[in-house]
Amino acid sequence: MAFSEVKKNALQGCQFTLPGGVRVTASGDPASPVLKRFFEGYDRAFVLPDEREDLAGFETCLAMNRTHRHAMGRTHSELVAVLEDQGGALLGGINFLATTIDRPATPPAAVALNYIYVEEASRGRGLLRQALAAARTLALETLDLDPQGPAPAMFIEQNDPLRLTSDEYAADTGHSGLDQVDRLAIWARVGARIVDFPYVQPALSVDQQPDDGLAYAAIAYPGEAVDAGLLHDHLQSFFAISVLKGRSEAADGAASRQIAALAGRTAPVPLLDMAPALDWLRAGRSTEGFEGLRDLAREAGGG
């Protein structure tokens, strides 16, 4: 995808224009007006209590660009970005952490898509694909990697319809106007596959709980499995910066358990096609005995 020249400055981060005139403005500065603009749409889009950040949480994450840029032997960049039309109307927003990866035969970076949304009035225009392309470009630029080089690996948490309570399912679907299965189908069309790993999001704050109602997915990953070392490094950075925000965690906490499991693993982590599982759910077939979407995807796909 050809982008207009990326314009950078210390406070505003990056700005460029996508094909069709969609303007992308991104920043890693907690004091930037870009964060407030992003949060306007974010606050409308996300409702489940254990998945939501407050504004102070985002400010803390972005402030860690100053303290954790080169933490853990890797380079990091936490950004928020907004997509606007030529008249300045908000179309969508992205928050992500980009991390350099130094592992043999893997992508040069990994992106944790913490939050991504398209405003309801702007859906159906291909903006999700444009937002993903923008995130890939921003990740390479802000990590000082070759913007024409290999694309970063990209990961995202997905609501697991088998693990949501009926109240959570109804609340999120009612608020977004999009059924959980239909939402997963949209992500499947842009190349999302379930990472066959028992993922749990650690608590976002001391007042919240770990979230086990999620599946972890890789988007357009090159290959049938994710390198275990890449996933280890990616999640270690993501948990430390975007989730725990520098807080310490008990040795048996959700983040520590997952990082330890990946540290001791040499086999790559398989990726599971979502489409057979979504067909299973749409057909109304029984999900009894499946702990979550990951188990269903493995069974439905013949794994």
N, C-alpha and C positions, 0 to 999 in steps of 0.2 A: 504494500500500500504506500502510495506516495504522499508525504505530508509536506505542508509548507515549512519553511525554515523555522526551526525551533528557536524561540527567543527566550533568553534566560537573564534573570538578575537575582541578587542574593535574597531579596525579600519575597518576591512573587514566584520564584522557582522557574517554571517553564510555561510557555504559552505557544500554541500552534493551532492550525486550522485543519480539520479533517475534510475529505472530499464531501461536497454538498454544503459546505459552509458552516459546519458545526465547529464552534470554537472550544478548545480545551485549555483550561487554566489550572495549574497545579502548584502546590506549595508544600514545603515541609516545615513551615514556620507556624508555631502555635498562635502567634499574634496576627497572622495574615487574615484579611477579610475573606480569603478563599475558604477557610474553615467554617466561618459563619454561614457562608453561602451554601456549602456542602451540607451543613447540618440542617438547614431549612428543609431540604428534601428528605434527608435521612430520618428526621424526626417523624415525618409522615409515613415512611416506608416500613419501619421496623417496630414491632409491638411486643414480642415475647420477652418477658422480663430478664431471662438469663442470657439473651443474645444481644441486649441493648447496651450501648455505651452512653454515658451522659457527655455533655460538652467538655467537662473537666477531664474525663478519661481520654478524649481525643487530644486535648491540649497536652496532657502528660506524655502520651505516645509521641507526639511530634517534638516535644522538648527533648526526647531521648535521641534525636538526631545529633544533638550536640555532645551527649555523653556516651552514646553507644555506636557511633559511626563505625568504629573498627573493633567492636567487642567480639570476643570469642574467635578472634583470628579471621573474621570475615568483614566485608564492607556492607553496611546497611543503609537503607533510605526508606523512611516512613513518609508517605505522601497522602494528601487529599487532593482530589481534582473535581472540577465541575465541567459539565458539558452544557453549552448554551447556544442558542441560535443567534443569527446575526443581529437580532433586535435585543439580545440580552436575556431572553426568557430561559429559565432553567429547564433543561431536558433530562439531566441525570447526574449522578455523582459516583465517585470511586474513592475508596480508601484501601491502601495496600501497603505491605512491607515487601521491599525488594532486598534480596540477599545474594551476594556473590557466592558461587559454589566452585570449589577447587577439587574436583574429583575426576578421575580418568573417565573419558568417554561419556560425559554427562553434559547437559546444558550448562552454560557459564553462570547462570543465575537462577534463582527461584523467586516466585512472587506468591505471596499469600494475599488473596483477594479477601480482605477482611469484610468489606461491605461494598456492594454495588447495587445501584437502583436506577430504574428508568421511570420518570414521572408518568403517572397513569395516562395523561392526555397525550403523551409522546410515544406510546407503545405501538408496535406494529410497523415501525419505520426502519428496522435494522440497527437501532442504536446500541443494542447489546454487543453486537459484533464490533461496532465502531469503538465502544468503550473498552473492550478487551484489547483491540489493536492499540488504542491510546495507552493503556496500562503497560503493554509490552514495550512500546517506544519510550515511555517515561522511565521505566525500570532500567533500561540499558543506558539512557542518557544520565540519569542521576547516580548510577553506579560507576560512571566513567568507563563503560564498556563500548565496544564498537556498535553503533546503532545499525550497521548493515550486517552484523554478525549473527550467529545463531540466536534464535528466540529463547527467552527464559522459560523454564518450566513454570507452570501456573497451576495453583491449587485453590480450592474454595470449599468451605463448609456448606452442606446442603441439609435442609430439614429432612429428617427421616420420617416418612408418613407412618411407618410401622411402630415408631417409638414415641411419637407425639401423643399426648393425651387427647381425648376427644375435644376437650375444651380448648387446648392449644391449637389443634387442627382447625377448629371452627373459627377461633379468634384470628388466626393468621390469614386463613383463606377469606374470611369475611372482610378483613381490613384491606387486603391487597386486591381483592376481586379476582384472584387467580388460585385455582385448586392446586394442592400440593403436587399431585401427579402431573398435571399440565405444566407446572413450573419445571419439574424435573425433565419433562420432555423437551422443553425449550433449551435447557442446558445440555441435554444429550445431543441436540442438533448442532451445537457449537463445539462438540467433541468431548464433553465431560464423561469420564468413566470413574466408577467407584474404586478407591484405593482399598485393597483387601487387607485392611489393618484395623484393629479395634480402637477407633479414635474416640476420644472424649475431650471436649474443650474445657480446659481448666477454668476456674471461676475468674470472671473479668474484674472483680473487686472483692473486698472482704465482706461486702454485704450481699454477694451473689453466690450461686451454687455452680459447681461443675455441670456442664450440659452434655448429657449422654444421648440426647435426642437428635443427634446429627450424624451424617455420613460424610466422609472426606472424599473429595473428588479431584482428579487431575484433568486439566482442560487441554485437549489436543497434544497430549504428551507423545513424544516420538518413541514408540515401541509398545510392547505388550506388558511391560512391568517397569516399576520405578526402582532405580538404584537405591538400596537400603541406606547407603551412606549419604546420598543426596537428601533423602527424606529425613534422616536424622538431623543433618545440619540445618535444613529448612525449618523443621519443627522446633528445634532447639532455639533458633533465633526468633521465630514467630511467638513461641510461648514466652520467652524472656522479655520481648519488647512490646508486641502488640497486645498480649493477653495479661501477663503478670505485671508489665510496666515497671520492671526492676524490683518487684517485691520478691522476697525469698519464699520458698515453698517447702513444706515438709518432705522428707526423703521418700515417703510413700504417697506423695501427692500425685494428682493426675498427670501433670507434666513430667515429673521425675520418672514415673513408671513407664511412660511411653518412650522417653528418650533412652532409658536403660534398655528397654526391649530392642530398640533399633540399634543401639551401640553393640549389642551382642549378636546381631544378625548379619549374615553374609549373603543370603539368598535375596534376590530382588523381590519386590512386593508386587504381586500381580494386579493388573487393572481389569475391572469387570464392566462389561457392557451393561448399560442401564435399560436398553430398549426391551429385552425379553422380560425383565422384572416389571416394567411399566405395562407391558401387554398383559401380564399375569394379573396385575391389580385392576386394570380396566375390564378384564373378563370376569371380575368378581370371584376369582378362585380363592380358596382358603389360604390364609397366611399363618395358620396355627402351626406352632413349632419353629417359626423363624424369629430370631431375636431382633432382626432389623433388616433394612434394605440390603445391606451387604450380604447377608446370608441368602436372601431371596435372589439377589442378582447372581450369586454363585450357582444356586440350584437351577434357576430359570435358564441360565446360559449353558447348562450342562457341565459346570465345573465340579 
